[in-house]
Amino acid sequence: MGLEDAAALARVVSAAVRWALALVALGVAWVWLQAPQLALLPGDEPLYLLDAQRLLDGGALYHDVFLAHPPARVWQAALVLATGAPIAWAKVWSPLATLASAALLFRLIAKDGKPGLGILAAFLFLLSNVVLVHGALFVGVEQASAIATLATVLALSGHWLLAGLTLSLASQWALHVALLALPLAVWAWRAGAMRRLMLGLALGLLPLLLELLWFGEPMIDQVFAYHLRKVTHMAAQKVPDRVWPFVTWQAPLLVLAAIGAWRGSQLARALGLSGFAVLALVLLWPRLQAYYFLLPMPWLAAAATLAFDVANLQRQPFHLRIVALLIVLGLVRPGVESALARRTSAIAAKTEMIQLAAQVQTLAGGKPLWGDGALVPLLSLRTGLPVALGDTDVNAQRFQSGVTPPVAHLAAVLAQKPLIVLVPRHGIDLVPEIHDQILRDCDVVGQFNAPSANFAGLLLRPR
């Protein structure tokens, strides 16, 4: 190797190291913003961790433990807990998955010799408001999204069988990742690779089929029939507080993604149009949850990034590149400011939950717990107290959808004399039969107020 070749190699290595350090620095900044959320906080996460703990204690999924999803998230949480690690550490899979999505976006955009755009794609993705809010939460969609992003990279590299296999495996974390299969099928059809994609999708569903055969009817009822009943027996949940915040917070990124889909490269058009198609399907979802918006975000962030490529900024005057940088900073500023506020609230909420757990421990007197689904699994994990009837998932939708008859179930619960954690106008308190019977047959023995966690309520004991 001559001196010129060695110098060229050194420049390439130096540039690669700089871009890698930039990507790592971005990831570290995002982790710092999210770190306080890696604690036991109210929401859906504690119920999956409690499921994992019960699994390690000998409970059988879908038989002893009600689980409305495929088992992967519980198995992986149990894997962490089996090492003796603190319970909240089992949530580490979620930030790792979101960081993996960002790294894959970098790989997707930077592979054509555009590492700066690759960094921008990771930047826009990680610091978009929906990812800052939900990307570190252990609810399954963030992991399905990361695996779907890997499937995207594989598909665009021509590995259609692996792409289909990977996307199907993502259903182990979130069944509605199937929405992403529709645009991917269009890509495969245009590439003449539909047969390979379909074969991969079929192979990737084999684990789910084996699980259904192993766990039998209880899994079918909880993972499929339960959600079908929610759609057919309950009102649609397309409320403004789910849709409007996403549209307003992400409007600039959506505009950029639209520009990328309209004026960008073939890749930008494919990603942009597919992202908007999936977003439309998400908006049609009858029981919409805010974290479902994670599904189209990798594609939309990539399309938004490629919109900057339309202007060929690398060849523009310095002042225009500065203007572009200010636009990018303006895109992410509201989400980052909101994330900083949530970081402070999460730290305070952790302290509030510790105090509430101590109060519950004292009042329970060794009896089990029951009540609000966002708090009871968390309090069970913090206190070591069981949940009455093994109700890990104390979700109001179990009763509102007709899956679990509320009157008979509550009678069996009250017979165990649990300490009941009730949040007015939230969770199980929205089920009229439960609300009326608890107020009629129980006495208030305490109350709590956790303003940072946005929860306040009553502690009751059956007469």
Backbone torsions as a table, in degrees:
resi	resn	phi	psi	omega
1	MET	NA	127.4	180.0
2	GLY	-77.8	173.7	-179.4
3	LEU	-63.5	-38.9	-179.7
4	GLU	-65.9	-42.0	177.7
5	ASP	-63.4	-41.8	180.0
6	ALA	-64.5	-39.8	179.1
7	ALA	-65.7	-40.7	178.9
8	ALA	-63.9	-42.8	178.3
9	LEU	-62.2	-40.9	179.9
10	ALA	-63.0	-39.2	178.5
11	ARG	-65.3	-40.7	178.9
12	VAL	-63.0	-46.4	-179.8
13	VAL	-63.2	-42.9	179.8
14	SER	-61.1	-43.8	179.2
15	ALA	-64.7	-41.5	179.4
16	ALA	-61.9	-41.0	178.8
17	VAL	-64.0	-42.0	179.8
18	ARG	-62.3	-45.4	179.8
19	TRP	-66.7	-38.2	178.0
20	ALA	-63.0	-41.7	178.4
21	LEU	-65.0	-37.2	177.4
22	ALA	-63.9	-41.6	178.8
23	LEU	-65.6	-41.9	178.8
24	VAL	-64.2	-42.4	179.4
25	ALA	-61.5	-40.4	176.7
26	LEU	-62.4	-43.6	178.2
27	GLY	-63.1	-41.4	179.5
28	VAL	-63.3	-42.5	178.6
29	ALA	-61.5	-41.8	179.2
30	TRP	-65.7	-42.1	178.7
31	VAL	-63.0	-39.3	178.1
32	TRP	-60.8	-41.8	178.3
33	LEU	-63.1	-34.2	-173.6
34	GLN	-92.7	-14.1	-169.4
35	ALA	-51.2	-44.6	-178.8
36	PRO	-63.4	-20.2	178.3
37	GLN	-75.9	-12.2	178.2
38	LEU	-84.4	49.2	176.7
39	ALA	-132.6	172.0	177.2
40	LEU	-78.2	104.5	-178.7
41	LEU	-123.6	157.9	-178.8
42	PRO	-60.1	150.7	179.1
43	GLY	138.4	-161.6	-178.5
44	ASP	-78.6	-26.1	-173.1
45	GLU	-56.2	-48.1	-176.3
46	PRO	-58.2	-29.4	-178.6
47	LEU	-67.6	-33.6	177.8
48	TYR	-71.8	-35.1	177.1
49	LEU	-69.2	-38.3	176.9
50	LEU	-67.7	-38.0	173.7
51	ASP	-57.1	-43.9	-179.9
52	ALA	-64.0	-41.1	178.6
53	GLN	-64.4	-41.5	178.3
54	ARG	-67.1	-34.3	176.2
55	LEU	-62.7	-43.9	178.3
56	LEU	-66.4	-26.9	178.8
57	ASP	-83.9	2.4	176.2
58	GLY	106.2	0.4	177.7
59	GLY	-71.3	147.2	-178.8
60	ALA	-99.7	125.1	178.0
61	LEU	-59.9	140.3	177.8
62	TYR	71.7	-13.2	175.6
63	HIS	-106.3	-61.7	176.0
64	ASP	-88.0	-22.2	-174.5
65	VAL	-121.9	121.2	175.8
66	PHE	-77.0	121.6	-178.9
67	LEU	-138.1	117.7	-174.4
68	ALA	-89.9	19.1	-176.6
69	HIS	-142.4	164.3	170.6
70	PRO	-58.0	161.4	-166.0
71	PRO	-82.5	-4.1	-169.7
72	ALA	-57.4	-43.9	-176.0
73	ARG	-65.3	-33.1	177.9
74	VAL	-74.3	-41.6	178.5
75	TRP	-60.6	-43.9	-176.8
76	GLN	-71.1	-33.7	175.0
77	ALA	-65.5	-41.2	178.4
78	ALA	-63.0	-34.6	178.9
79	LEU	-60.4	-41.1	178.4
80	VAL	-70.9	-45.4	-177.3
81	LEU	-65.5	-29.2	-179.9
82	ALA	-65.1	-20.3	178.0
83	THR	-80.7	-6.3	-176.8
84	GLY	87.6	8.8	-179.9
85	ALA	-69.3	155.6	174.2
86	PRO	-54.5	146.9	-172.7
87	ILE	-56.5	-44.4	-175.6
88	ALA	-63.9	-21.3	180.0
89	TRP	-63.6	-21.5	180.0
90	ALA	-66.0	-13.2	178.0
91	LYS	-80.1	-4.3	-172.8
92	VAL	-62.6	-22.1	179.6
93	TRP	-59.2	-33.0	-174.4
94	SER	-70.1	-54.3	177.1
95	PRO	-61.0	-34.7	177.4
96	LEU	-62.6	-40.0	179.2
97	ALA	-65.0	-42.1	-179.2
98	THR	-67.5	-39.7	175.7
99	LEU	-64.2	-36.2	176.9
100	ALA	-64.2	-38.8	176.5
101	SER	-59.6	-44.1	179.5
102	ALA	-62.6	-43.2	179.4
103	ALA	-64.0	-38.4	178.7
104	LEU	-67.9	-36.7	175.9
105	LEU	-64.0	-41.5	175.4
106	PHE	-57.6	-47.1	179.5
107	ARG	-61.0	-40.9	-177.2
108	LEU	-65.2	-43.8	-174.6
109	ILE	-85.4	-33.7	-174.0
110	ALA	-82.3	-11.0	-172.2
111	LYS	-66.0	-20.0	179.5
112	ASP	-93.8	27.3	178.1
113	GLY	79.3	28.4	-178.7
114	LYS	-127.5	63.7	-177.6
115	PRO	-62.5	-31.0	177.9
116	GLY	-61.8	-42.9	176.5
117	LEU	-67.0	-33.5	177.0
118	GLY	-61.9	-43.5	176.3
119	ILE	-62.3	-41.2	179.6
120	LEU	-62.0	-40.5	178.7
121	ALA	-61.4	-46.2	177.9
122	ALA	-63.1	-38.3	-179.6
123	PHE	-63.7	-51.0	-178.9
124	LEU	-64.1	-35.3	179.9
125	PHE	-70.1	-55.9	-174.5
126	LEU	-63.9	-34.2	-175.4
127	LEU	-100.7	11.1	169.6
128	SER	-71.8	148.5	-172.4
129	ASN	-61.0	-41.6	-176.2
130	VAL	-65.3	-34.2	178.2
131	VAL	-75.5	-37.3	176.1
132	LEU	-63.5	-34.1	-179.0
133	VAL	-78.3	-44.6	-168.8
134	HIS	-114.6	-10.0	-171.5
135	GLY	-66.6	-21.2	179.5
136	ALA	-105.8	6.1	-178.4
137	LEU	-87.6	137.4	-175.6
138	PHE	-86.8	74.0	-178.6
139	VAL	-123.0	1.2	173.9
140	GLY	100.0	-39.0	-175.1
141	VAL	-66.0	-35.7	-178.8
142	GLU	-64.6	-32.0	178.2
143	GLN	-79.2	-39.4	174.8
144	ALA	-61.1	-38.5	179.5
145	SER	-64.4	-40.8	178.5
146	ALA	-63.7	-43.1	-179.9
147	ILE	-67.3	-36.9	176.8
148	ALA	-66.2	-34.1	176.5
149	THR	-66.1	-38.8	174.1
150	LEU	-62.1	-40.9	177.6
151	ALA	-61.8	-36.1	177.5
152	THR	-62.7	-47.0	179.0
153	VAL	-60.8	-42.8	179.8
154	LEU	-64.0	-42.6	-179.0
155	ALA	-64.3	-45.3	-178.4
156	LEU	-71.5	-11.7	174.1
157	SER	-95.6	2.1	177.9
158	GLY	88.4	6.0	-180.0
159	HIS	-93.6	72.9	-169.8
160	TRP	-70.2	-38.4	179.1
161	LEU	-63.6	-45.4	178.4
162	LEU	-65.6	-35.2	178.7
163	ALA	-63.2	-46.4	178.5
164	GLY	-64.4	-42.9	178.8
165	LEU	-59.7	-45.6	-178.0
166	THR	-64.7	-45.7	-178.5
167	LEU	-62.9	-41.0	178.5
168	SER	-64.3	-38.2	178.6
169	LEU	-63.4	-26.6	178.1
170	ALA	-63.4	-20.5	178.0
171	SER	-65.5	-14.8	175.5
172	GLN	-65.1	-20.0	-179.8
173	TRP	-107.9	-33.1	-178.7
174	ALA	-155.5	112.6	-175.9
175	LEU	-63.2	-31.0	-176.4
176	HIS	-75.3	4.4	170.0
177	VAL	-63.9	-13.0	176.7
178	ALA	-58.3	-24.0	177.3
179	LEU	-57.9	-32.8	-177.7
180	LEU	-74.4	-17.5	-178.5
181	ALA	-69.0	-26.7	-177.0
182	LEU	-65.7	-53.2	176.2
183	PRO	-63.0	-36.5	179.8
184	LEU	-62.4	-35.5	177.9
185	ALA	-66.3	-35.7	176.8
186	VAL	-64.4	-43.5	177.2
187	TRP	-58.5	-46.1	-177.7
188	ALA	-64.3	-39.6	179.6
189	TRP	-61.5	-44.0	-179.8
190	ARG	-67.5	-29.0	-179.9
191	ALA	-89.6	0.9	-178.3
192	GLY	68.3	29.4	-175.4
193	ALA	-122.0	24.2	-175.4
194	MET	-60.9	-40.2	-177.3
195	ARG	-62.9	-43.4	-179.6
196	ARG	-66.5	-40.1	178.3
197	LEU	-63.2	-46.4	-178.5
198	MET	-62.8	-38.7	177.6
199	LEU	-63.0	-43.3	178.2
200	GLY	-63.0	-43.4	178.1
201	LEU	-60.2	-41.4	-179.7
202	ALA	-66.3	-43.6	179.4
203	LEU	-63.6	-37.2	-178.6
204	GLY	-69.9	-18.1	178.6
205	LEU	-88.4	-7.3	-179.2
206	LEU	-59.4	-42.5	177.1
207	PRO	-58.0	-40.2	178.9
208	LEU	-64.5	-40.2	178.2
209	LEU	-63.4	-43.4	179.1
210	LEU	-63.9	-37.8	178.1
211	GLU	-65.3	-40.4	178.6
212	LEU	-64.1	-39.1	177.4
213	LEU	-67.2	-36.9	-177.2
214	TRP	-73.3	-49.0	-176.0
215	PHE	-84.5	-22.4	173.0
216	GLY	74.9	-151.4	-173.1
217	GLU	-57.5	-39.5	179.2
218	PRO	-57.1	-40.2	178.5
219	MET	-68.2	-39.9	177.8
220	ILE	-60.5	-43.0	-179.2
221	ASP	-65.3	-42.6	-173.0
222	GLN	-82.5	-36.0	-174.3
223	VAL	-89.2	-28.6	-177.0
224	PHE	-117.3	-57.8	-176.0
225	ALA	-61.8	-38.4	179.8
226	TYR	-59.5	-47.3	-179.2
227	HIS	-69.4	-33.8	176.6
228	LEU	-64.6	-40.0	178.8
229	ARG	-67.4	-35.0	177.8
230	LYS	-62.2	-38.8	-178.3
231	VAL	-72.3	-38.9	-173.3
232	THR	-90.8	-21.8	-175.2
233	HIS	-108.8	-7.3	-176.0
234	MET	-124.7	154.4	180.0
235	ALA	-66.9	151.9	177.1
236	ALA	-62.2	151.6	-174.0
237	GLN	-117.6	45.9	-179.9
238	LYS	-93.6	58.6	-173.2
239	VAL	-85.3	152.0	-177.5
240	PRO	-58.2	-29.9	-177.2
241	ASP	-73.1	-5.0	172.7
242	ARG	-100.5	-44.8	-172.7
243	VAL	-85.6	-49.0	-173.1
244	TRP	-59.8	-44.9	178.1
245	PRO	-57.8	-40.0	179.6
246	PHE	-63.0	-47.3	-177.0
247	VAL	-62.9	-43.7	-177.1
248	THR	-71.0	-44.5	-178.7
249	TRP	-66.7	-37.5	-173.7
250	GLN	-98.8	5.9	-175.4
251	ALA	-54.1	-46.7	179.7
252	PRO	-60.9	-41.9	178.8
253	LEU	-65.7	-38.5	179.2
254	LEU	-64.7	-38.0	177.3
255	VAL	-63.7	-45.1	178.1
256	LEU	-62.4	-41.0	178.5
257	ALA	-63.0	-37.0	178.0
258	ALA	-66.1	-39.1	176.4
259	ILE	-63.5	-43.1	177.7
260	GLY	-60.5	-41.5	179.9
261	ALA	-69.5	-28.7	-176.3
262	TRP	-85.4	-46.2	-172.4
263	ARG	-114.3	-5.3	-172.5
264	GLY	-82.0	-169.7	-180.0
265	SER	-70.2	176.4	177.1
266	GLN	-60.0	-38.9	177.3
267	LEU	-64.0	-43.6	179.5
268	ALA	-61.3	-41.3	179.3
269	ARG	-64.8	-44.0	-179.4
270	ALA	-62.4	-47.0	-178.5
271	LEU	-69.3	-42.9	-178.1
272	GLY	-65.3	-50.5	-179.1
273	LEU	-63.1	-39.2	179.0
274	SER	-67.0	-41.2	178.1
275	GLY	-61.4	-43.2	179.3
276	PHE	-69.3	-34.2	177.3
277	ALA	-63.6	-44.7	178.5
278	VAL	-66.7	-38.8	177.3
279	LEU	-60.0	-41.9	178.0
280	ALA	-62.2	-41.0	178.4
281	LEU	-65.8	-38.7	177.5
282	VAL	-62.5	-40.9	-179.8
283	LEU	-66.3	-24.0	177.4
284	LEU	-84.0	-7.0	-175.2
285	TRP	-63.3	126.0	-174.1
286	PRO	-63.2	-35.9	-178.7
287	ARG	-115.7	67.2	-171.9
288	LEU	-67.7	131.7	170.8
289	GLN	-114.1	145.7	-173.5
290	ALA	-60.1	-33.1	-176.4
291	TYR	-76.4	-6.9	173.8
292	TYR	-63.3	-24.0	-179.6
293	PHE	-66.2	-10.8	175.0
294	LEU	-64.4	-28.0	-172.2
295	LEU	-59.2	-48.7	-178.8
296	PRO	-85.1	-4.9	-170.4
297	MET	-62.8	-40.5	178.3
298	PRO	-58.9	-43.3	179.9
299	TRP	-66.9	-42.5	-178.9
300	LEU	-67.3	-40.2	178.7
301	ALA	-64.6	-39.1	178.4
302	ALA	-66.1	-42.9	179.2
303	ALA	-64.4	-40.0	177.8
304	ALA	-62.6	-39.5	178.0
305	THR	-62.7	-44.0	-177.8
306	LEU	-70.1	-14.8	173.4
307	ALA	-63.9	-34.3	177.0
308	PHE	-67.3	-26.7	-180.0
309	ASP	-70.1	-23.3	179.1
310	VAL	-59.6	-38.1	-178.6
311	ALA	-80.6	-6.2	-179.6
312	ASN	50.1	58.5	-171.1
313	LEU	-60.8	-28.7	-178.0
314	GLN	-61.9	-21.9	-179.8
315	ARG	-104.0	3.8	-179.2
316	GLN	-88.1	159.6	176.7
317	PRO	-58.5	157.5	-175.2
318	PHE	-57.5	-41.5	-175.9
319	HIS	-65.8	-31.3	177.0
320	LEU	-71.2	-34.4	176.2
321	ARG	-67.3	-34.8	176.2
322	ILE	-65.4	-41.3	177.3
323	VAL	-60.9	-41.9	178.5
324	ALA	-62.6	-40.5	178.3
325	LEU	-63.0	-41.8	179.0
326	LEU	-64.9	-35.5	176.5
327	ILE	-63.0	-43.7	179.5
328	VAL	-61.9	-45.8	179.7
329	LEU	-62.6	-36.7	177.4
330	GLY	-66.6	-31.8	178.4
331	LEU	-62.8	-41.3	-172.1
332	VAL	-96.9	-13.0	-174.2
333	ARG	-57.4	-48.5	-178.5
334	PRO	-59.9	-41.7	179.9
335	GLY	-65.0	-39.6	179.7
336	VAL	-67.6	-42.5	178.0
337	GLU	-61.3	-42.4	177.4
338	SER	-64.5	-38.2	178.8
339	ALA	-65.0	-37.7	177.3
340	LEU	-63.3	-40.7	177.7
341	ALA	-65.8	-40.8	178.4
342	ARG	-65.9	-33.6	178.9
343	ARG	-60.6	-45.7	178.2
344	THR	-64.0	-42.4	179.7
345	SER	-64.7	-39.0	-179.1
346	ALA	-64.4	-38.1	177.6
347	ILE	-63.0	-44.2	178.8
348	ALA	-68.5	-37.4	-179.4
349	ALA	-64.6	-35.8	177.3
350	LYS	-59.8	-44.2	178.1
351	THR	-63.0	-41.4	178.7
352	GLU	-61.8	-40.1	-179.3
353	MET	-69.7	-34.2	175.2
354	ILE	-63.1	-43.5	179.4
355	GLN	-66.2	-41.6	178.8
356	LEU	-64.6	-39.9	178.5
357	ALA	-62.0	-39.5	178.0
358	ALA	-64.8	-40.5	178.2
359	GLN	-64.4	-43.7	179.2
360	VAL	-64.9	-41.4	179.3
361	GLN	-57.8	-41.9	-179.1
362	THR	-68.9	-45.9	-175.1
363	LEU	-75.9	-27.7	-176.5
364	ALA	-68.9	-31.9	179.9
365	GLY	59.1	35.0	179.1
366	GLY	85.7	-7.0	178.7
367	LYS	-77.4	161.5	178.9
368	PRO	-71.1	172.5	177.9
369	LEU	-110.0	161.5	171.9
370	TRP	-163.7	156.8	175.3
371	GLY	139.3	-135.4	-171.0
372	ASP	-59.9	129.1	-174.2
373	GLY	-68.3	-22.4	179.4
374	ALA	-81.7	-17.2	-174.5
375	LEU	-114.9	-37.2	-171.9
376	VAL	-62.4	-46.5	177.1
377	PRO	-59.5	-40.1	178.2
378	LEU	-61.1	-46.7	-178.3
379	LEU	-68.0	-33.3	176.5
380	SER	-64.8	-41.5	178.3
381	LEU	-65.8	-39.3	-177.2
382	ARG	-75.5	-31.6	-175.7
383	THR	-99.9	-20.3	-174.5
384	GLY	80.8	2.2	179.1
385	LEU	-79.8	141.7	178.5
386	PRO	-74.6	166.0	173.7
387	VAL	-98.5	133.8	-178.4
388	ALA	-54.2	135.9	-178.8
389	LEU	61.2	14.0	-178.4
390	GLY	66.9	26.9	-177.6
391	ASP	-76.2	72.9	177.7
392	THR	-59.3	-45.9	-179.6
393	ASP	-97.8	91.0	179.6
394	VAL	-94.5	65.4	-175.4
395	ASN	-94.9	131.4	179.9
396	ALA	-58.2	-28.1	-177.5
397	GLN	-67.0	-23.1	175.4
398	ARG	-60.8	-37.0	-178.2
399	PHE	-88.3	-39.2	-178.5
400	GLN	-68.5	-28.6	-179.3
401	SER	-84.3	-10.0	-179.8
402	GLY	89.8	0.7	179.4
403	VAL	-65.5	-41.1	179.9
404	THR	-121.7	114.3	178.7
405	PRO	-61.3	120.9	-170.7
406	PRO	-68.0	-40.0	-172.7
407	VAL	-66.3	-51.6	-179.1
408	ALA	-65.2	-38.9	-179.2
409	HIS	-65.4	-44.6	-178.9
410	LEU	-66.1	-34.2	176.8
411	ALA	-60.9	-42.0	177.8
412	ALA	-67.2	-36.0	177.3
413	VAL	-63.9	-50.3	-176.2
414	LEU	-63.9	-26.4	178.7
415	ALA	-64.5	-22.1	178.3
416	GLN	-87.7	0.4	177.1
417	LYS	53.4	51.2	-179.3
418	PRO	-79.1	165.5	166.2
419	LEU	-83.3	124.6	-174.6
420	ILE	-101.4	128.1	178.0
421	VAL	-102.4	113.1	-173.4
422	LEU	-122.1	127.5	174.4
423	VAL	-109.7	113.9	-177.6
424	PRO	-56.2	136.9	177.6
425	ARG	58.8	33.7	178.5
426	HIS	-148.7	144.7	174.2
427	GLY	58.3	-133.6	-175.0
428	ILE	-63.1	-19.9	178.5
429	ASP	-67.9	-15.0	177.2
430	LEU	-81.1	-8.9	177.1
431	VAL	-88.9	111.7	-172.2
432	PRO	-54.1	-42.8	-177.4
433	GLU	-63.4	-39.7	-179.7
434	ILE	-71.2	-44.8	179.1
435	HIS	-55.8	-49.9	-175.9
436	ASP	-65.5	-43.4	-175.9
437	GLN	-70.7	-37.3	178.7
438	ILE	-64.7	-44.9	179.9
439	LEU	-67.3	-28.5	-179.0
440	ARG	-80.8	-37.6	-169.8
441	ASP	-108.9	4.8	-176.9
442	CYS	-127.8	154.7	175.5
443	ASP	-110.0	142.1	176.2
444	VAL	-75.8	125.2	179.6
445	VAL	-115.6	-3.7	179.4
446	GLY	-176.9	168.7	174.8
447	GLN	-143.9	161.9	-178.0
448	PHE	-144.0	157.5	178.0
449	ASN	-144.9	116.8	179.9
450	ALA	-123.7	81.3	-172.6
451	PRO	-63.1	-35.8	179.9
452	SER	-67.8	-34.6	176.5
453	ALA	-84.0	-7.0	179.6
454	ASN	64.3	40.4	177.2
455	PHE	-134.6	138.3	172.6
456	ALA	-148.8	144.4	-177.5
457	GLY	-174.1	-160.2	-174.1
458	LEU	-121.9	151.2	171.5
459	LEU	-112.6	125.5	-174.0
460	LEU	-127.6	155.8	176.2
461	ARG	-129.9	133.8	177.9
462	PRO	-62.2	145.1	178.2
463	ARG	-70.3	NA	NA
